[in-house]
Amino acid sequence: MFAGAFGSHGLKSRPGITADKINSFMIGSHYMVYNGLGLLLVSLHPRFAVHRFAGPAIAIGGFIFSSTILGLVLNRDRFKVLGPITPMGGALMMTG
């Protein structure tokens, strides 16, 4: 929730932040919420609640996916190495 509020209000005053970057930031923050809901659903399912891969894959993949998007929006020059890592986090998240 904090990331979404920051993306909506705090990014507009930063130099070099375009509407596309704000949209990307919002996508990353939305996926944080979606992953939390996904983890909640997985934990409520009797079969997957004890699964050794599903929960950690969603949690780790979602963290990698969302945090790399947020990092790229905030400072692409400094964190450009994160660009190729973003799809790996998304793939891990979907696998979970």
N, CA, C and O of each residue as an XYZ file, in Angstrom:
384
protein
N       0.811     -1.181      0.000
C       0.000      0.000      0.000
C       0.865      1.259      0.000
O       0.556      2.243     -0.672
N       1.958      1.207      0.771
C       2.848      2.356      0.826
C       3.440      2.657     -0.534
O       3.535      3.818     -0.933
N       3.842      1.606     -1.253
C       4.435      1.819     -2.578
C       3.438      2.447     -3.535
O       3.814      3.307     -4.331
N       2.201      2.048     -3.478
C       1.180      2.638     -4.341
C       0.939      4.100     -4.022
O       0.791      4.921     -4.927
N       0.899      4.428     -2.741
C       0.709      5.825     -2.341
C       1.903      6.675     -2.761
O       1.734      7.797     -3.237
N       3.105      6.140     -2.584
C       4.295      6.861     -3.011
C       4.303      7.049     -4.524
O       4.668      8.115     -5.019
N       3.899      6.008     -5.258
C       3.850      6.110     -6.715
C       2.839      7.131     -7.190
O       3.068      7.822     -8.183
N       1.729      7.232     -6.492
C       0.690      8.181     -6.887
C       1.036      9.620     -6.544
O       0.692     10.537     -7.290
N       1.713      9.826     -5.423
C       1.923     11.187     -4.942
C       3.391     11.619     -4.931
O       3.709     12.733     -5.344
N       4.268     10.762     -4.470
C       5.655     11.156     -4.282
C       6.493     11.196     -5.541
O       7.449     11.968     -5.613
N       6.166     10.393     -6.530
C       6.982     10.353     -7.735
C       6.775     11.552     -8.639
O       7.677     11.916     -9.394
N       5.630     12.161     -8.581
C       5.323     13.270     -9.489
C       6.278     14.444     -9.320
O       6.529     15.177    -10.277
N       6.809     14.632     -8.126
C       7.689     15.770     -7.875
C       9.151     15.473     -8.214
O       9.983     16.379     -8.194
N       9.472     14.212     -8.525
C      10.860     13.869     -8.853
C      11.168     14.227    -10.296
O      10.334     14.017    -11.177
N      12.357     14.765    -10.552
C      12.719     15.110    -11.930
C      12.931     13.853    -12.774
O      13.466     12.855    -12.291
N      12.514     13.909    -14.021
C      12.714     12.797    -14.947
C      11.683     11.694    -14.862
O      11.790     10.696    -15.575
N      10.701     11.849    -14.019
C       9.666     10.819    -13.878
C       8.530     11.152    -14.848
O       7.894     12.202    -14.762
N       8.301     10.219    -15.771
C       7.255     10.401    -16.769
C       6.008      9.612    -16.361
O       6.020      8.862    -15.385
N       4.953      9.799    -17.120
C       3.715      9.048    -16.861
C       3.935      7.552    -17.044
O       3.342      6.747    -16.325
N       4.786      7.169    -18.006
C       5.088      5.741    -18.207
C       5.792      5.148    -16.991
O       5.515      4.014    -16.599
N       6.698      5.912    -16.399
C       7.411      5.416    -15.220
C       6.468      5.285    -14.029
O       6.565      4.334    -13.253
N       5.564      6.233    -13.890
C       4.579      6.132    -12.799
C       3.692      4.915    -13.016
O       3.361      4.217    -12.057
N       3.304      4.649    -14.254
C       2.499      3.474    -14.561
C       3.268      2.198    -14.229
O       2.697      1.273    -13.652
N       4.544      2.132    -14.581
C       5.356      0.957    -14.256
C       5.473      0.780    -12.748
O       5.391     -0.341    -12.246
N       5.661      1.866    -12.030
C       5.745      1.809    -10.577
C       4.448      1.270     -9.988
O       4.465      0.461     -9.061
N       3.323      1.725    -10.535
C       2.031      1.255    -10.038
C       1.835     -0.235    -10.335
O       1.248     -0.953     -9.526
N       2.318     -0.697    -11.477
C       2.230     -2.125    -11.786
C       3.009     -2.929    -10.755
O       2.520     -3.939    -10.249
N       4.217     -2.483    -10.446
C       5.012     -3.175     -9.433
C       4.335     -3.196     -8.078
O       4.349     -4.219     -7.392
N       3.739     -2.076     -7.681
C       3.072     -2.033     -6.377
C       1.790     -2.863     -6.378
O       1.441     -3.458     -5.359
N       1.089     -2.908     -7.505
C      -0.108     -3.758     -7.581
C       0.254     -5.234     -7.454
O      -0.457     -5.995     -6.798
N       1.345     -5.633     -8.074
C       1.752     -7.032     -7.968
C       2.160     -7.397     -6.552
O       2.045     -8.558     -6.159
N       2.633     -6.434     -5.783
C       2.910     -6.727     -4.370
C       1.623     -7.134     -3.661
O       1.606     -8.093     -2.890
N       0.556     -6.406     -3.927
C      -0.736     -6.714     -3.302
C      -1.268     -8.050     -3.824
O      -1.741     -8.878     -3.045
N      -1.191     -8.260     -5.141
C      -1.673     -9.510     -5.718
C      -0.928    -10.707     -5.152
O      -1.532    -11.749     -4.899
N       0.377    -10.570     -4.950
C       1.142    -11.681     -4.392
C       0.757    -11.958     -2.951
O       0.727    -13.112     -2.524
N       0.462    -10.902     -2.197
C      -0.011    -11.113     -0.837
C      -1.328    -11.881     -0.812
O      -1.521    -12.781      0.005
N      -2.227    -11.513     -1.716
C      -3.495    -12.247     -1.809
C      -3.278    -13.681     -2.283
O      -3.927    -14.608     -1.798
N      -2.367    -13.855     -3.227
C      -2.052    -15.205     -3.701
C      -1.468    -16.066     -2.597
O      -1.817    -17.241     -2.477
N      -0.591    -15.502     -1.798
C      -0.028    -16.251     -0.674
C      -1.094    -16.600      0.355
O      -1.069    -17.680      0.946
N      -2.020    -15.690      0.563
C      -3.121    -15.966      1.483
C      -3.964    -17.129      0.971
O      -4.314    -18.030      1.733
N      -4.287    -17.108     -0.308
C      -5.077    -18.201     -0.889
C      -4.334    -19.528     -0.839
O      -4.930    -20.562     -0.537
N      -3.042    -19.507     -1.131
C      -2.254    -20.744     -1.073
C      -2.228    -21.282      0.355
O      -2.331    -22.490      0.566
N      -2.091    -20.392      1.331
C      -2.027    -20.858      2.715
C      -3.360    -21.424      3.194
O      -3.382    -22.236      4.118
N      -4.471    -21.014      2.586
C      -5.784    -21.526      2.986
C      -6.137    -22.851      2.322
O      -7.022    -23.563      2.795
N      -5.458    -23.187      1.237
C      -5.759    -24.431      0.535
C      -5.122    -25.596      1.286
O      -3.937    -25.539      1.612
N      -5.890    -26.656      1.566
C      -5.356    -27.748      2.378
C      -4.167    -28.469      1.731
O      -3.267    -28.927      2.435
N      -4.158    -28.568      0.429
C      -3.072    -29.296     -0.239
C      -1.823    -28.438     -0.386
O      -0.711    -28.921     -0.172
N      -1.997    -27.168     -0.750
C      -0.846    -26.317     -1.036
C      -0.305    -25.598      0.190
O       0.792    -25.041      0.141
N      -1.051    -25.598      1.287
C      -0.574    -24.937      2.499
C       0.704    -25.574      3.016
O       1.527    -24.902      3.637
N       0.875    -26.858      2.764
C       2.086    -27.565      3.215
C       3.033    -27.842      2.052
O       4.035    -28.537      2.224
N       2.734    -27.317      0.894
C       3.576    -27.526     -0.283
C       4.898    -26.792     -0.085
O       4.921    -25.647      0.364
N       5.978    -27.451     -0.419
C       7.293    -26.875     -0.166
C       7.723    -25.864     -1.217
O       8.679    -25.122     -0.995
N       7.040    -25.818     -2.360
C       7.500    -24.955     -3.440
C       6.568    -23.776     -3.714
O       7.043    -22.673     -3.984
N       5.261    -23.985     -3.650
C       4.300    -22.974     -4.106
C       4.428    -21.654     -3.357
O       4.607    -20.610     -3.983
N       4.342    -21.677     -2.058
C       4.398    -20.450     -1.273
C       5.709    -19.700     -1.410
O       5.710    -18.506     -1.710
N       6.851    -20.400     -1.189
C       8.123    -19.697     -1.349
C       8.355    -19.169     -2.767
O       8.946    -18.103     -2.938
N       7.897    -19.902     -3.780
C       8.087    -19.433     -5.158
C       7.282    -18.164     -5.415
O       7.775    -17.235     -6.055
N       6.052    -18.118     -4.923
C       5.236    -16.913     -5.093
C       5.863    -15.750     -4.325
O       5.949    -14.639     -4.847
N       6.293    -15.997     -3.108
C       6.862    -14.928     -2.281
C       8.164    -14.391     -2.859
O       8.322    -13.180     -3.010
N       9.088    -15.272     -3.179
C      10.391    -14.841     -3.691
C      10.262    -14.258     -5.088
O      10.852    -13.218     -5.383
N       9.493    -14.920     -5.953
C       9.292    -14.411     -7.304
C       8.602    -13.070     -7.317
O       8.974    -12.183     -8.086
N       7.599    -12.910     -6.473
C       6.896    -11.636     -6.390
C       7.784    -10.531     -5.867
O       7.724     -9.397     -6.343
N       8.617    -10.861     -4.876
C       9.543     -9.856     -4.346
C      10.538     -9.425     -5.416
O      10.785     -8.231     -5.588
N      11.110    -10.385     -6.135
C      12.083    -10.062     -7.184
C      11.415     -9.244     -8.281
O      11.956     -8.224     -8.708
N      10.251     -9.679     -8.739
C       9.545     -8.993     -9.823
C       9.209     -7.556     -9.439
O       9.542     -6.620    -10.165
N       8.558     -7.389     -8.313
C       8.109     -6.054     -7.906
C       9.265     -5.131     -7.556
O       9.286     -3.973     -7.972
N      10.229     -5.640     -6.790
C      11.320     -4.766     -6.354
C      12.219     -4.344     -7.511
O      12.744     -3.230     -7.502
N      12.408     -5.207     -8.505
C      13.225     -4.793     -9.646
C      12.509     -3.732    -10.483
O      13.149     -2.815    -10.999
N      11.200     -3.850    -10.618
C      10.453     -2.807    -11.337
C      10.564     -1.477    -10.593
O      10.828     -0.440    -11.201
N      10.362     -1.513     -9.282
C      10.445     -0.283     -8.504
C      11.844      0.310     -8.567
O      11.994      1.525     -8.694
N      12.859     -0.523     -8.480
C      14.234     -0.044     -8.566
C      14.555      0.577     -9.917
O      15.243      1.595     -9.989
N      14.061     -0.032    -10.983
C      14.308      0.521    -12.321
C      13.611      1.866    -12.512
O      14.153      2.758    -13.164
N      12.437      2.011    -11.958
C      11.730      3.281    -12.095
C      12.451      4.376    -11.304
O      12.597      5.498    -11.786
N      12.893      4.051    -10.104
C      13.518      5.058     -9.256
C      14.889      5.499     -9.755
O      15.230      6.677     -9.655
N      15.676      4.576    -10.288
C      17.005      4.942    -10.757
C      17.490      3.921    -11.779
O      18.247      3.011    -11.440
N      17.064      4.067    -13.008
C      17.387      3.106    -14.057
C      18.886      3.041    -14.338
O      19.417      1.961    -14.595
N      19.574      4.180    -14.292
C      21.009      4.189    -14.584
C      21.798      3.383    -13.560
O      22.734      2.664    -13.910
N      21.422      3.506    -12.324
C      22.146      2.820    -11.252
C      21.793      1.333    -11.176
O      22.640      0.505    -10.841
N      20.550      1.003    -11.485
C      20.071     -0.371    -11.319
C      19.744     -1.049    -12.645
O      18.890     -1.935    -12.671
N      20.383     -0.672    -13.736
C      20.018     -1.257    -15.028
C      20.296     -2.755    -15.097
O      19.750     -3.439    -15.962
N      21.123     -3.270    -14.214
C      21.370     -4.709    -14.162
C      20.102     -5.466    -13.736
O      19.994     -6.671    -13.964
N      19.159     -4.768    -13.128
C      17.921     -5.416    -12.678
C      16.973     -5.744    -13.823
O      16.102     -6.600    -13.674
N      17.128     -5.076    -14.964
C      16.230     -5.286    -16.096
C      16.079     -6.741    -16.498
O      14.950     -7.217    -16.618
N      17.176     -7.473    -16.712
C      17.042     -8.880    -17.092
C      16.566     -9.785    -15.955
O      16.132    -10.910    -16.207
N      16.640     -9.316    -14.723
C      16.230    -10.143    -13.586
C      14.718    -10.118    -13.403
O      14.145    -11.072    -12.878
N      14.065     -9.040    -13.828
C      12.621     -8.884    -13.638
C      11.830    -10.060    -14.211
O      10.970    -10.595    -13.511
N      12.082    -10.488    -15.456
C      11.297    -11.619    -15.979
C      11.533    -12.925    -15.229
O      10.643    -13.773    -15.156
N      12.732    -13.087    -14.671
C      12.984    -14.304    -13.892
C      12.120    -14.338    -12.631
O      11.617    -15.392    -12.243
N      11.953    -13.179    -11.996
C      11.067    -13.112    -10.830
C       9.619    -13.385    -11.220
O       8.893    -14.069    -10.498
N       9.205    -12.847    -12.364
C       7.848    -13.109    -12.837
C       7.619    -14.571    -13.157
O       6.558    -15.119    -12.858
N       8.614    -15.209    -13.768
C       8.482    -16.635    -14.088
C       8.407    -17.476    -12.819
O       7.612    -18.412    -12.737
N       9.229    -17.147    -11.839
C       9.192    -17.888    -10.572
C       7.850    -17.687     -9.871
O       7.285    -18.624     -9.308
N       7.353    -16.462     -9.913
C       6.056    -16.156     -9.308
C       4.949    -16.972     -9.974
O       4.112    -17.552     -9.282
N       4.930    -17.026    -11.307
C       3.901    -17.785    -12.018
C       4.049    -19.283    -11.807
O       3.050    -20.001    -11.786
N       5.266    -19.763    -11.653
C       5.473    -21.176    -11.409
C       4.886    -21.590    -10.063
O       4.331    -22.679     -9.918
N       5.020    -20.700     -9.086
C       4.442    -20.981     -7.768
C       2.945    -21.061     -7.828
O       2.298    -21.292     -6.807
